[in-house]
Amino acid sequence: MTLRRFTRAAGAVLACAGASAALWSCQSMGAQPVNTQALAAQNTQFFQSELQLAREALGRQEWAAAREHLDGVVGAVPATDPVGAEARAGLAQIAFELGDYARAAQVASEVPLTSPFAVSALESRGLAQLFSCDFDSATQTFYQLAQADDARGRVWLGVTYAWTGADANAERELSHVVQTAGTGEQAPNARFYLAQLALWGRRAGPAQRYLGQLQQASPQYLSSLDTRAQNWLARRAHLMRAYFSFDTLSRLHRMSSNAQAAADDQHADEAMQLLQQSPGACGEQVTRLAQARSAGAADRSAFAAANRDSDGDGIPDTRDRCPNEAETFNGIADDDGCPENTAAIDVVGNQIQIRNGFAINFDEGSDRVVDTSHPTIEAVASLLRNPGYSWIRRIRLDGHTDDIGEASTNLDLSGRRVRRVGAMLVANGVSADHLSFGAYGETRPIDPSGTPDARARNRRVEIFIVDPPTFGGVRGH
């Protein structure tokens, strides 16, 4: 039975089963007696199965397939039911990705604010309103989102304010995210949009500062954005965001003498042409953007030349002592523009060694990685993404704890810790296929003296290259 036929049949039987005049009324209508509890269980199982299939399709970004699974659920299950709420949140996300902003906003608005899926629904609704240039509605929705997820809501509030020219409000919201969630999921977005805002305001210094912070904390952010924006362009979706992304990338690349700027400009022009062909509700905004872009090409080049940053480290050539070598931002003379011979990691034999002064540490008794360890993990990820180290096919993360607590508990804890680090590496662009794990608990201390400092050193992660293997100083193929 297809989903559509199942939905109609289930709806008819449920209507019959829900009659308060007992089952004889259904029988008199020609229906057979039903076991309402069994039917409810069957329906629940079916719709949950449809949800799972939709989740899997969403994970593969197969929007049409996911939409097919969810349409029937939304048609049969009310939004007050958790299954119905999740289905609507998922359908809103799909409709948004497919560029059906009206449908996305409508379905998302049905999800109760008390639902666990309210954050997802509010974000989809607000973005649909923003990309439809319904700025007042978007602002209201993002304020609601901020009540449930402060950083996420404030980032999109900042973008909405920036798009509408409320620069001071935009900078306030985005700066708040950087200050309060500087290592969180939304911080890279906030820094990028702050750089964008500074470029629009012709403030080269702040733009370069935010760009430097972004590259230090999230070195793959700009390349990832470029890939996503090209995808939007290829799908003819989210063209306004694609245009702003490529326009900003072009300006940033021009300041670093990056040849990528020409390609970014070409993509921005393509996005603008498509916007002009189908401006939708954003006709007024598209017209102004097109006029400004046509008139500002020479000005953009002159501004970039005056603020040239050849090595892309956020320090202009005019005050960069090493204009062709990027600064190493490690707390040592970070403003002279020259790299220091101090890094978080080094490859020694078959080990990715964490240097003195750096570490991967955890809260005591927890698998939460302390904030000061994030640069080390990002350095490992950067190394493994580097084409010069593509010969490293597999590494092993070994986890160790101190000797406080039960040995069995510590063994489990060390396993959870390395898997947490592994998840952070994957989040930073490392393939999960390249990772394996070892857990040793308290059995391999590097300092058994029992002092607080010694125990802190023993709570560690060590990283070994296991493929290709090394034996006697000879590396395998």
C-alpha positions in Angstrom: 0.0 0.0 0.0 1.4 3.4 -0.9 1.8 6.1 1.7 -1.0 8.2 0.2 -3.5 5.2 0.2 -2.4 4.2 3.6 -3.0 7.7 4.9 -6.5 7.8 3.5 -7.4 4.4 4.8 -5.9 5.0 8.2 -7.8 8.3 8.4 -11.1 6.7 7.6 -10.6 3.9 10.1 -9.4 6.2 12.8 -12.5 8.4 12.3 -14.7 5.3 12.6 -12.7 4.0 15.6 -13.0 7.3 17.3 -16.8 7.4 17.3 -18.1 7.5 20.8 -21.3 5.5 19.9 -19.3 2.3 20.0 -18.3 0.0 17.2 -21.9 -0.9 16.1 -22.1 2.5 14.3 -19.1 1.6 12.2 -20.5 -1.9 11.6 -23.7 -0.4 10.4 -21.7 1.7 7.9 -20.3 -1.6 6.5 -17.0 -1.5 8.4 -15.7 -4.5 10.5 -15.0 -4.1 14.2 -11.4 -2.8 14.8 -9.1 -3.0 17.7 -8.3 0.6 18.2 -5.3 0.1 20.4 -3.7 -2.3 17.8 -4.5 0.2 15.0 -3.0 3.1 16.9 0.2 1.0 17.5 0.3 0.0 13.9 -0.1 3.7 12.8 2.6 4.9 15.2 5.0 2.2 14.0 4.3 3.1 10.4 4.8 6.8 10.8 7.9 6.4 12.9 9.3 4.2 10.1 8.5 7.0 7.6 10.3 9.5 9.9 13.4 7.3 10.0 13.5 6.9 6.2 13.1 10.7 6.0 16.0 11.3 8.4 18.2 9.0 6.4 17.3 10.8 3.2 17.9 14.1 4.8 21.3 12.9 5.9 22.1 12.1 2.2 20.6 15.5 1.2 18.0 13.7 -0.9 15.4 16.3 -0.5 12.7 15.0 -2.8 12.8 11.5 -1.3 12.7 12.9 2.3 9.8 15.2 1.3 7.8 12.2 0.0 8.1 10.4 3.3 7.1 13.4 5.3 4.2 14.7 3.3 2.0 11.8 4.3 3.0 12.0 8.0 2.1 15.7 8.1 -1.2 15.0 6.4 -2.2 12.4 8.9 -0.6 13.3 12.3 -1.3 16.6 14.1 1.4 19.0 15.0 0.7 18.5 18.7 1.9 14.9 18.4 5.7 14.6 18.7 5.8 12.6 15.4 3.8 15.3 13.7 6.0 18.0 15.1 9.2 16.4 13.9 7.7 15.7 10.5 6.7 19.4 10.1 10.2 20.6 11.2 11.8 18.2 8.7 9.4 19.2 5.9 10.0 22.9 6.6 13.8 22.3 6.3 13.3 20.4 3.0 10.9 23.1 1.6 13.5 25.7 2.5 16.3 23.8 0.8 14.2 23.4 -2.3 13.5 27.2 -2.4 9.8 26.8 -1.5 10.0 29.5 1.1 6.2 30.0 1.5 5.7 26.3 2.2 8.6 26.3 4.6 7.3 29.2 6.6 3.8 27.8 6.7 4.7 24.3 7.8 7.3 25.5 10.4 4.8 27.8 12.0 2.6 24.8 12.9 5.3 23.3 15.2 4.5 24.2 18.8 7.1 26.4 20.6 7.2 23.8 23.4 8.2 21.1 21.0 11.8 19.7 21.0 11.8 20.5 17.3 10.9 24.2 17.8 14.5 25.4 17.3 14.8 23.7 13.9 11.3 24.9 12.9 12.0 28.5 14.0 15.3 28.6 12.1 13.7 27.3 8.9 10.8 29.7 9.2 13.0 32.7 9.9 15.4 31.9 7.0 12.4 31.4 4.6 11.1 34.8 5.7 14.6 36.4 5.4 15.2 35.0 1.9 11.8 36.2 0.9 12.8 39.7 2.1 10.1 39.7 4.7 12.4 41.3 7.1 10.0 42.3 9.9 8.7 38.7 10.2 12.2 37.3 10.0 13.3 39.6 12.8 10.4 38.5 15.0 11.0 34.8 14.3 14.8 35.1 15.1 14.0 36.8 18.4 11.9 33.8 19.3 14.7 31.5 18.1 17.2 33.4 20.4 15.0 32.6 23.4 15.5 28.9 22.6 19.0 29.0 21.2 20.7 32.3 22.0 23.7 32.0 19.6 21.8 30.7 16.6 19.1 33.3 17.0 21.5 36.2 17.4 23.6 35.2 14.4 20.6 35.3 12.1 19.3 38.5 13.8 22.7 40.0 12.9 22.4 38.9 9.3 18.9 40.3 9.1 20.1 43.6 10.5 23.1 43.7 8.2 21.0 43.1 5.1 18.6 45.9 6.1 21.4 48.4 6.9 21.1 48.4 10.7 24.8 48.0 11.1 25.1 48.9 14.7 22.4 46.4 15.7 24.0 43.8 13.5 27.5 44.3 15.0 25.9 44.2 18.5 24.3 40.8 17.9 27.2 39.2 16.1 29.8 40.5 18.6 27.7 39.0 21.4 28.0 35.6 19.9 31.8 35.9 19.5 32.2 37.1 23.1 29.9 34.5 24.7 30.3 31.5 22.4 33.7 32.1 20.8 34.4 28.4 20.3 30.8 27.4 19.7 29.1 26.2 16.6 27.9 29.6 15.6 31.1 31.6 16.2 32.6 31.0 12.7 29.4 32.4 11.1 29.4 35.4 13.4 33.0 36.2 12.6 32.4 35.9 8.9 29.4 38.1 9.0 31.3 40.7 11.1 34.0 40.7 8.4 31.4 41.1 5.8 29.8 44.0 7.7 33.2 45.7 8.1 33.9 45.3 4.4 30.6 46.8 3.5 31.5 49.7 5.8 35.0 50.1 4.2 36.7 49.3 7.5 39.7 47.2 6.4 41.2 46.9 9.9 38.2 45.2 11.6 37.6 43.1 8.5 41.1 41.7 8.5 41.0 41.2 12.3 37.8 39.1 12.1 39.2 37.2 9.1 42.3 36.4 11.0 40.3 35.1 13.9 38.2 33.1 11.5 41.1 31.5 9.8 42.8 30.7 13.1 39.8 29.1 14.7 38.1 27.6 11.6 40.7 27.3 8.8 38.3 25.5 6.4 35.4 27.9 6.8 35.9 30.0 3.7 36.6 27.0 1.4 33.5 25.2 2.8 31.4 28.4 2.2 32.7 28.6 -1.3 31.6 25.0 -1.9 28.2 25.5 -0.4 27.6 28.7 -2.4 28.6 27.0 -5.6 26.0 24.3 -4.7 23.3 26.9 -4.1 24.2 28.5 -7.5 24.1 25.1 -9.3 20.6 24.4 -7.8 19.4 27.9 -8.4 18.5 28.1 -4.7 19.3 30.7 -2.0 20.6 33.1 -4.7 20.6 36.1 -2.4 22.8 34.3 0.1 25.0 33.0 -2.7 25.5 36.5 -4.1 26.4 37.9 -0.7 28.8 35.0 0.0 30.7 35.3 -3.3 30.8 39.1 -3.1 32.4 38.9 0.4 34.8 36.1 -0.6 35.9 38.2 -3.6 36.6 41.2 -1.4 38.5 39.1 1.1 40.5 37.4 -1.6 41.4 40.7 -3.3 43.0 41.9 -0.1 45.2 38.9 0.0 46.2 39.0 -3.7 44.4 35.7 -4.1 43.7 34.6 -7.7 40.4 33.1 -6.4 38.9 36.6 -6.4 38.3 36.6 -10.1 36.3 33.3 -9.8 34.4 34.7 -6.9 33.4 37.8 -8.9 32.3 35.6 -11.8 30.1 33.6 -9.4 28.7 36.7 -7.8 27.8 38.1 -11.2 26.1 34.9 -12.2 24.0 34.9 -8.9 23.1 38.5 -9.6 21.9 37.7 -13.1 19.8 34.9 -11.9 18.3 37.1 -9.2 17.4 39.8 -11.8 15.7 37.1 -13.9 13.5 35.9 -11.0 13.7 38.5 -8.2 10.5 37.2 -6.5 9.6 39.3 -3.4 13.1 40.9 -3.3 12.7 42.9 -6.5 13.5 46.3 -4.9 16.6 44.9 -3.1 17.9 43.1 -6.2 17.6 46.3 -8.3 19.7 48.2 -5.7 22.3 45.5 -5.4 22.7 45.2 -9.2 23.2 49.0 -9.6 25.7 49.1 -6.8 27.6 46.1 -8.1 27.8 47.6 -11.6 29.0 50.9 -10.3 31.5 49.6 -7.7 33.8 47.3 -9.6 36.7 49.8 -9.8 36.2 51.0 -6.3 36.4 47.4 -4.9 39.7 46.9 -6.7 41.2 50.2 -5.4 40.1 49.4 -1.8 41.6 46.0 -2.0 44.9 47.3 -3.4 45.2 49.9 -0.6 44.7 47.1 2.0 46.8 44.4 0.3 47.5 41.3 2.5 49.6 39.0 0.3 49.9 36.1 2.8 46.3 36.3 4.0 47.1 36.5 7.7 45.0 39.5 8.4 48.0 41.9 8.7 48.3 44.4 5.8 51.5 44.4 3.8 52.1 48.0 4.9 52.8 46.8 8.4 53.7 43.1 7.8 57.4 42.3 8.4 57.0 39.1 6.5 54.4 39.9 3.8 54.8 36.6 2.0 54.7 34.3 5.1 51.6 34.0 7.1 51.7 34.9 10.8 51.5 32.0 13.3 48.9 33.0 15.8 50.1 31.3 18.9 50.4 34.2 21.4 54.0 35.0 20.5 54.4 38.4 18.7 51.2 37.8 16.9 51.1 41.3 15.4 54.4 41.4 13.4 53.2 39.3 10.6 56.0 36.7 10.8 55.7 33.0 11.5 57.3 31.7 14.7 58.9 28.3 14.9 56.4 27.3 17.5 53.5 25.0 16.6 51.1 22.8 18.6 52.2 19.5 17.0 55.0 17.8 15.1 55.4 14.5 13.3 58.1 12.4 15.0 58.5 8.9 13.7 55.1 7.3 13.9 53.7 9.8 16.3 51.9 13.1 15.9 53.5 14.7 18.9 51.9 17.4 20.9 54.5 20.0 21.8 55.2 21.4 25.2 52.8 24.1 26.1 50.0 22.4 24.3 47.7 19.6 25.3 44.4 17.8 24.8 43.0 18.0 28.3 39.6 17.3 29.8 37.5 18.4 32.7 38.2 16.1 35.7 36.1 13.0 35.6 34.5 14.1 32.3 35.0 13.6 28.6 34.5 17.3 27.9 37.5 18.8 26.2 38.6 22.0 27.8 38.5 25.1 25.6 42.3 25.6 25.7 42.7 22.2 23.9 40.7 23.2 20.8 43.7 24.8 19.0 45.7 21.5 19.4 42.8 19.4 18.0 42.4 21.9 15.1 46.1 21.7 14.4 45.9 17.9 14.1 42.9 18.2 11.8 44.8 20.7 9.7 47.8 18.4 9.4 45.6 15.5 8.3 43.9 17.6 5.7 47.2 18.9 4.3 48.0 17.4 0.9 51.6 17.1 2.0 50.6 14.6 4.6 48.1 12.6 2.5 50.4 9.6 3.0 49.0 9.3 6.5 46.1 6.8 5.9 45.2 6.0 9.5 45.9 7.2 13.0 45.1 5.9 16.4 44.0 8.1 19.3 45.1 6.6 22.7 43.3 7.8 25.8 44.7 7.9 29.3 43.4 9.1 32.7 44.7 9.8 36.1 44.4 7.4 39.0 41.5 9.0 40.8 38.4 6.7 40.9 37.8 3.1 40.0 40.0 1.5 37.4 37.1 0.2 35.4 35.5 3.6 35.4 38.7 5.2 34.2 39.1 2.7 31.4 35.6 3.6 30.2 36.3 7.3 30.6 39.5 7.1 28.5 37.6 5.4 25.7 34.9 8.1 25.8 37.5 10.8 25.8 39.3 9.7 22.6 36.0 9.2 20.8 35.1 12.8 21.8 38.4 14.0 20.3 37.7 11.8 17.2 34.3 13.4 16.8 35.9 16.9 17.0 38.4 15.9 14.3 35.6 14.7 12.1 33.8 18.0 12.7 37.0 19.7 11.5 37.1 17.8 8.2 38.9 14.6 9.0 37.4 11.4 7.5 36.2 9.0 10.2 37.7 6.2 8.2 41.2 7.5 9.1 40.6 7.1 12.9 41.0 4.2 15.3 41.0 4.3 19.1 42.8 2.9 22.1 41.8 3.2 25.7 44.2 2.5 28.6 42.6 4.2 31.6 45.1 4.8 34.4 47.5 2.0 33.5 50.1 4.1 31.6 50.9 7.2 33.6 53.7 9.5 32.3 54.2 11.0 35.7 53.2 8.6 38.6 54.1 11.1 41.4 50.5 11.7 42.3 50.6 15.5 42.5 47.8 17.5 41.0 50.1 18.6 38.1 51.2 15.1 37.5 47.6 13.8 37.3 46.8 16.6 34.9 49.6 15.4 32.6 48.4 11.8 32.9 45.0 12.8 31.6 46.0 13.0 28.0 45.5 11.8 24.4 48.4 10.5 22.4 48.3 10.1 18.6 50.0 7.5 16.5 50.3 6.9 12.8 49.4 3.2 12.3 49.0 3.2 8.5 51.5 3.2 7.0 53.3 1.5 9.8 56.8 2.3 11.0 59.4 -0.3 12.1 63.0 0.3 12.9 62.8 3.8 11.4 61.4 2.5 8.1 58.0 3.5 7.0 55.7 1.1 5.2 54.1 1.9 1.8 
